[in-house]
Amino acid sequence: MGMSVLDSRIRVFALAILSGVEKASFSFLKGKLKTTDGNLSIHMQKLCDAGYVRMEKTFEGKKPKTYFYITDDGKRALLEYIEELNRSMNAGNREG
């Protein structure tokens, strides 16, 4: 699944946010994730490179605007990540 892509809290949370909306602007994600421009840029580029997120750059008037959309692969990766967490939690419950 590319767990290394999802080894970051910011990337997991970004996918989770995107899974609940049609699209999200860079500034919206930055506010929700409470991170810096540079940090968010790096994380979102990794998600784009993995094919989990699609980026769209547009202009609103003369202002550039960046939007992100989760892809089908991104939805699958997020669900697999959640399932793995559930399996781990259930295994811990059986052991304890």
Secondary structure, DSSP 8 states (H G I E B T S, - for coil): --GGGG-SHHHHHHHHHHHTSS-EEHHHHHHHHT--HHHHHHHHHHHHHTTSEEEEEEEETTEEEEEEEE-HHHHHHHHHHHHHHHHHHHHHHHH-
